Amino acid sequence: MLNETTKSQNAQGFARLDAENFPQFEKGWVWLVGAGPGAPGLMSLLAYHAMQNCDVVVYDALVNPDILNWVRAGTELEYAGKRGGRPSHTQTDISLRLIELAKEGKRVLRLKGGDPFMFGRGGEESQTLAKHGVLFRIVPGISSGIGGLAYAGIPATHRDTNHAVIFLTGHDATGKMPANVNWPAVAMAAPVIVMYMAVKNLGEIATALMAGGRPADNPVTLVSNASMPHQQVHSTTLAEAGEFVKLKEPPTPAIVVVGHASDWREILDWYKAELKENKIG
């Protein structure tokens, strides 16, 4: 009779992973897992492993529904989405629910779009879990501010364009432009600025950046629904960004890129129509 090692060696494709020594998903634990920017194929092996071994999935609004089709049959699914300007769960409610489920002895998968620690409130949730004595694991995901840009042919860094990049959020807890960001400093601190959740306040942000010395003709690129078949890419300038958003109403979620990293898109725009037909990514 073949042992597990031999079976794994003889298997082909993804079946070779079945006998691998993945970390045990224990009862009473919470795994905070990044689902990536959207395309199911961009999830990690650990993320998929967690989906096959959890008892309940508490998922965000930005998680592609197709990803939930890969969850083991019989697993509970709980929606805990937060979208700006819409009725949604509070962060406190979500964190307390994770604790409640873990205290029931369930294996809890907290599935978040992108990466849990990149503007995903994963730090807040894991901090609350730690305070209540709930054990947890962090499974990083591909952030839309890097991986999503790659699907638009925009390298976050490039030796001929920028050796530094700033990542920031475009709104605070109230939904307004963050007041605690030093916008004049940000304006000139890096050649490329990547902004999450910034479409609503883009006009104000653009004004602040120009007031800080950023050139008015600096390119601004918006990548909506990155890595998804319905991905859209829009281009404008810093001076025209606010009016552009008002007139075009680009879909969200979207990543906003300020700077000349988008110049490479003309050459690197690889995610064409025929590739978008494959929903896996």
VMD Tcl script that draws the C-alpha trace (Angstrom):
set ca {
  {0.00 0.00 0.00}
  {1.37 3.39 -0.98}
  {2.24 5.73 1.88}
  {1.21 9.40 1.82}
  {4.61 10.59 0.62}
  {4.56 8.22 -2.34}
  {1.00 9.21 -3.19}
  {2.00 12.86 -3.21}
  {5.02 12.17 -5.42}
  {2.90 10.18 -7.89}
  {0.09 12.73 -8.03}
  {-0.09 15.42 -10.68}
  {-1.12 19.09 -10.60}
  {-2.90 20.43 -7.54}
  {-3.43 16.91 -6.22}
  {0.23 16.90 -5.19}
  {-0.68 19.40 -2.48}
  {-3.13 17.07 -0.73}
  {-0.45 15.33 1.33}
  {1.55 18.46 2.13}
  {1.98 19.43 5.76}
  {-0.12 22.58 5.85}
  {-0.52 24.24 9.28}
  {-3.43 22.87 11.28}
  {-6.50 25.09 11.47}
  {-7.42 24.49 15.09}
  {-10.82 25.01 16.70}
  {-11.19 28.35 18.45}
  {-8.69 30.04 16.16}
  {-9.32 32.96 13.80}
  {-7.39 33.15 10.55}
  {-7.34 36.63 9.00}
  {-6.83 35.90 5.32}
  {-6.25 38.20 2.36}
  {-8.28 37.21 -0.70}
  {-6.31 39.44 -3.07}
  {-7.55 42.20 -5.38}
  {-10.39 40.16 -6.90}
  {-9.33 37.39 -9.24}
  {-9.68 34.02 -7.45}
  {-6.41 32.77 -8.91}
  {-4.46 35.39 -7.00}
  {-5.21 33.82 -3.61}
  {-2.44 32.01 -1.77}
  {-2.27 28.28 -1.08}
  {-2.70 28.99 2.62}
  {-5.87 30.94 1.85}
  {-7.30 28.02 -0.10}
  {-6.26 25.61 2.65}
  {-8.11 27.74 5.20}
  {-11.23 27.75 3.02}
  {-11.22 23.95 2.99}
  {-10.80 23.56 6.75}
  {-12.79 26.34 8.42}
  {-16.24 26.11 10.01}
  {-17.37 29.65 9.23}
  {-16.29 32.38 6.82}
  {-16.83 36.02 7.80}
  {-16.23 37.89 4.57}
  {-15.93 41.48 3.37}
  {-17.78 43.38 0.66}
  {-14.65 43.44 -1.52}
  {-14.30 39.65 -1.67}
  {-15.17 38.37 -5.14}
  {-18.31 36.17 -4.75}
  {-16.71 33.59 -7.07}
  {-14.09 32.97 -4.37}
  {-16.81 31.83 -1.97}
  {-17.64 29.01 -4.39}
  {-14.33 27.42 -3.36}
  {-15.30 27.16 0.30}
  {-15.82 23.60 1.57}
  {-19.45 22.48 1.29}
  {-21.44 22.96 4.50}
  {-19.36 25.87 5.76}
  {-21.26 28.80 7.26}
  {-20.98 32.09 5.39}
  {-21.46 35.42 7.18}
  {-21.37 38.75 5.37}
  {-19.63 41.57 7.26}
  {-19.06 44.09 4.53}
  {-18.18 47.74 5.04}
  {-18.63 50.14 2.10}
  {-18.32 53.91 2.36}
  {-21.62 55.79 2.42}
  {-23.73 52.65 2.81}
  {-25.32 51.03 5.88}
  {-22.84 48.44 7.12}
  {-21.47 46.61 10.13}
  {-19.36 48.60 12.56}
  {-15.79 47.54 13.12}
  {-16.56 46.82 16.75}
  {-19.47 44.56 15.80}
  {-17.29 42.60 13.39}
  {-14.47 42.11 15.89}
  {-16.87 41.01 18.64}
  {-18.53 38.57 16.27}
  {-15.18 36.98 15.48}
  {-14.55 36.56 19.20}
  {-18.01 35.08 19.75}
  {-17.57 32.50 16.99}
  {-14.08 31.56 18.20}
  {-15.34 31.16 21.79}
  {-17.92 28.70 20.42}
  {-15.00 26.52 19.37}
  {-15.33 27.21 15.67}
  {-12.51 27.56 13.18}
  {-13.15 31.10 11.96}
  {-11.92 32.39 8.62}
  {-12.00 36.16 8.38}
  {-11.75 36.69 4.62}
  {-10.76 40.18 3.55}
  {-10.20 41.75 0.15}
  {-6.60 42.52 -0.73}
  {-4.26 42.18 2.25}
  {-5.54 42.28 5.85}
  {-2.85 44.72 6.96}
  {-3.02 47.09 3.97}
  {-5.93 49.40 4.81}
  {-7.96 46.28 5.60}
  {-8.41 46.90 9.35}
  {-6.70 43.59 10.01}
  {-4.50 45.23 12.60}
  {-7.53 46.45 14.54}
  {-9.26 43.09 14.40}
  {-6.23 41.05 15.42}
  {-5.51 43.54 18.22}
  {-9.03 42.99 19.60}
  {-8.65 39.22 19.29}
  {-5.38 39.36 21.22}
  {-6.96 41.42 24.00}
  {-9.68 38.76 24.40}
  {-7.25 35.85 24.37}
  {-8.31 34.51 20.98}
  {-5.51 32.87 19.01}
  {-5.10 34.00 15.42}
  {-2.99 33.66 12.29}
  {-2.41 36.26 9.57}
  {-2.37 35.06 5.95}
  {-1.22 37.97 3.75}
  {-2.89 38.62 0.42}
  {-1.91 40.45 -2.75}
  {-2.79 44.10 -2.27}
  {-4.65 45.88 -5.06}
  {-2.16 48.74 -4.72}
  {0.51 46.43 -6.14}
  {-1.14 43.42 -7.77}
  {-4.12 45.36 -9.05}
  {-1.82 47.87 -10.70}
  {0.09 45.03 -12.34}
  {-3.15 43.99 -14.07}
  {-3.32 47.51 -15.50}
  {0.27 47.37 -16.76}
  {1.45 49.82 -14.09}
  {4.57 48.84 -12.07}
  {4.42 50.27 -8.56}
  {8.18 50.83 -8.80}
  {10.49 51.14 -11.79}
  {14.17 52.05 -11.85}
  {13.61 54.62 -14.63}
  {10.59 56.22 -12.97}
  {10.64 55.91 -9.19}
  {12.63 54.31 -6.40}
  {9.98 55.20 -3.85}
  {6.21 54.98 -3.61}
  {3.70 56.22 -1.03}
  {0.58 54.21 -0.12}
  {-2.23 56.06 1.59}
  {-5.98 55.97 2.13}
  {-8.21 58.58 0.57}
  {-10.69 58.82 3.41}
  {-10.81 58.62 7.18}
  {-13.35 56.99 9.49}
  {-15.89 59.72 8.65}
  {-15.51 59.24 4.90}
  {-13.80 62.61 4.45}
  {-10.28 63.34 3.18}
  {-7.87 62.39 5.98}
  {-7.02 65.49 7.97}
  {-4.06 63.87 9.73}
  {-2.11 63.35 6.50}
  {0.62 65.91 5.85}
  {-0.44 66.60 2.28}
  {2.28 69.17 1.46}
  {4.91 66.64 2.56}
  {3.22 63.81 0.65}
  {3.00 65.94 -2.49}
  {6.77 65.97 -2.97}
  {7.91 62.95 -0.94}
  {7.77 60.33 -3.70}
  {7.42 60.29 -7.49}
  {4.46 57.90 -7.26}
  {1.49 57.99 -4.89}
  {-0.92 55.05 -4.70}
  {-4.24 55.78 -3.03}
  {-6.90 53.40 -1.76}
  {-10.55 54.47 -1.40}
  {-9.77 57.91 -2.81}
  {-12.27 58.39 -5.64}
  {-14.89 60.24 -3.58}
  {-12.38 62.79 -2.28}
  {-10.08 62.89 -5.29}
  {-10.85 66.51 -6.15}
  {-9.91 67.73 -2.67}
  {-6.85 65.50 -2.57}
  {-5.67 66.76 -5.96}
  {-6.05 70.35 -4.80}
  {-4.04 69.62 -1.66}
  {-1.27 67.91 -3.62}
  {-1.00 70.78 -6.10}
  {-0.92 73.27 -3.22}
  {2.01 71.26 -1.88}
  {3.92 71.67 -5.15}
  {2.84 68.65 -7.17}
  {2.68 69.58 -10.89}
  {-0.83 70.12 -12.20}
  {-0.10 67.99 -15.28}
  {1.01 64.99 -13.22}
  {-0.73 61.86 -14.58}
  {-3.57 60.37 -12.56}
  {-4.77 56.85 -13.34}
  {-7.81 55.13 -11.85}
  {-8.01 51.33 -11.95}
  {-11.53 50.11 -11.17}
  {-12.29 46.48 -10.26}
  {-8.65 45.53 -10.70}
  {-7.87 41.99 -11.93}
  {-11.55 41.32 -12.69}
  {-13.11 40.73 -16.14}
  {-14.90 44.10 -15.82}
  {-11.70 45.99 -14.95}
  {-11.64 49.56 -16.25}
  {-8.71 51.99 -16.46}
  {-9.18 55.75 -16.72}
  {-6.54 58.43 -17.20}
  {-6.57 62.13 -16.38}
  {-4.31 64.74 -14.76}
  {-4.07 66.14 -11.27}
  {-5.62 69.44 -12.35}
  {-8.58 67.72 -14.00}
  {-9.03 64.81 -11.58}
  {-11.88 66.29 -9.54}
  {-13.94 67.26 -12.57}
  {-13.16 63.93 -14.22}
  {-14.66 62.01 -11.29}
  {-17.78 64.16 -11.33}
  {-18.37 63.67 -15.05}
  {-17.27 60.06 -15.55}
  {-18.24 58.57 -12.16}
  {-15.63 55.76 -12.40}
  {-16.72 52.51 -10.74}
  {-15.45 51.61 -7.30}
  {-13.57 49.94 -5.74}
  {-10.72 51.67 -7.48}
  {-7.04 52.34 -6.98}
  {-5.74 55.80 -7.85}
  {-2.16 56.29 -9.03}
  {-0.53 59.70 -9.19}
  {2.75 59.93 -11.07}
  {4.58 58.67 -14.12}
  {4.48 54.97 -13.26}
  {1.41 54.90 -15.49}
  {3.57 55.96 -18.46}
  {4.63 52.32 -18.80}
  {1.06 51.22 -19.38}
  {1.32 51.91 -23.12}
  {3.92 49.12 -23.34}
  {2.91 46.89 -20.43}
  {-0.87 46.78 -20.87}
  {-1.08 42.97 -21.05}
  {-4.54 42.28 -19.58}
  {-6.44 42.41 -22.88}
  {-10.00 41.46 -23.73}
  {-9.28 37.82 -24.55}
  {-7.49 37.31 -21.22}
  {-10.41 38.82 -19.32}
  {-12.63 35.95 -20.45}
  {-11.00 33.71 -17.82}
  {-12.57 34.61 -14.46}
  {-9.77 32.89 -12.50}
  {-7.45 35.74 -13.44}
}
mol new
graphics top color blue
foreach p $ca { graphics top sphere $p radius 0.5 }
foreach p [lrange $ca 0 end-1] q [lrange $ca 1 end] { graphics top cylinder $p $q radius 0.2 }
display resetview
